[in-house]
Amino acid sequence: MARSSSAADVFHAIADAHRRSLLDAVTRGEASVGALAAAVGLSYSAVSQHLAILYKAGLLSRRRDGRHQMYRLNPRPLRTVHIWASRYEQFWRNRLDRLHRVLEEKR
């Protein structure tokens, strides 16, 4: 499946485990860089770099609150990932059905 550059950015963004952890953290609500650093156990600098990638991919929105940048999840780009991954649901269902039949035959 050919993907647009924005879709490729989303797949690239979620390929990293730290970035997935940051996405998980913002599902609980808007958070500052410092709060996210504490939540995922990374340095402020590392979190800032990961957030920049997530923001560029459209997965986060941000707003300024005084001296703090506040980040919030924008789940819309994840739809691309969901659509792609859902194509494999039937594949796995068929495999599990075949396994079930084989195991039943062995009884």
N, C-alpha and C positions, 0 to 999 in steps of 0.2 A: 504494500500500500504506500503510494507516494504521499508524503506529508508536506504541508506548507511550512515555511520557515517558522511561523508562530507556533505551529503544532510541534515542530522539532524542538523549539525552545522549551516547550512544556515537558516533553519527554526527557530532554537533557536536564531540566531543572529537578525533576523528581527522581532522576537516576541516582542521586547522591543520598545516602542514608541520613546525613545531618540535615539536609534540606527537607526530607520527609518528616523528620522529627520536628523541625520548625513549623511545618504545615500542621502537624498534629497539635502543636502547642497553640497555634492561633485559632484552631477550631473551638477552643474554650473561650475565645473572645479576643478583643483588641489587646495588644501588648506592646510595650516599649522594647527597644533593643536590649536594654539591661535586663528586663524581666525574662526575655527570651534566652539570653545568654545564661542566666541562672537556671532556667527550666531545662535546657539541653546540655548544660555542662561544658560549654565552649567559651572561648574568650570573646570579648566584645568585638574585637577586630574580625575574628572568624565569622561570627554571627552576621556582622554588617556585610561581609563579602557574600555570604550565602543569601542574605535577604535581597541584595542587589540583583542576584540572578533570578530569584523567585519573583521579584517585582518586575523585572524586564520581561519575564515570561507571562506576565499578566495574572499571576496567581495571588498576588498581594496588592492591596491598596494601602496608601499611607497618608497620614496627615500630621501636621506639626501641632504639638501641644506644648507651648512654651519652648523649652530647650530640647524636648524629646520628640523623636519620630515615633508615631504610633502605627502599628501594622495590623491589618485586618485581612482575613482570607477572602479571596474572590474565587469561588469554586467553579465559575463558568468554564475556564480553560480545561478543567479536569474532565469535562464532558468528552473531549477528544480522546482522552486516555480510556475512559469508560467504554466508549463506542468501539475502540480498537480491541480492548481486552474482552468485551462481551462476545466478540466473534469466536472466541475460543471456548466459550461456555458449552456449546453444543458438542464440540470436539471432546471435551472432558466427560460430558455426560455419556456420549457413545462409548468411550473407553471404559468407563466404570460399569456401564451396562454389560459390555462384553466380558469384563472381569467377573462380574456377578454370575453370568451364564456359565463361564468356565468353572467357577468354584462350585456352582450347583451341580454340574455334571460330574464333578469329582466325588460328590457325596455318595 
